Amino acid sequence: MAAISPKKPRSKANSQITDSDLQHHSQELGRLGSIFGSKEQAPIYFAGLLMVVASVGFCIVAVCPTTPEKSDALKALGGIIIAALTFLGGASGRTKD
């Protein structure tokens, strides 16, 4: 039986990310990119944030006293929540080529 040789350790150049790499990456993202991530992930994070904010608004409007604008606000916020959920469902089903 042949002996199994241990793997060679990776060189430091390949296994470590340098400060210049991190600085370059942060400059590519910009200010909004540092919050929402790269261009592949930003729409997903934005839709999730929009869904959370609309859900909180929906809950607040739902407990408010009845007014003529209440039903319109609930319909609008419900539509935003459904649209965000639909986008998130479609985005999670996408496969990378």
Secondary structure, DSSP 8 states (H G I E B T S, - for coil): -----------HHHH---HHHHHHHHHHHHHHHHHH-STTTHHHHHHHHHHHHHHHHHHHHHHS---HHHHHHHHHHHHHHHHHHHHHHHHHH----
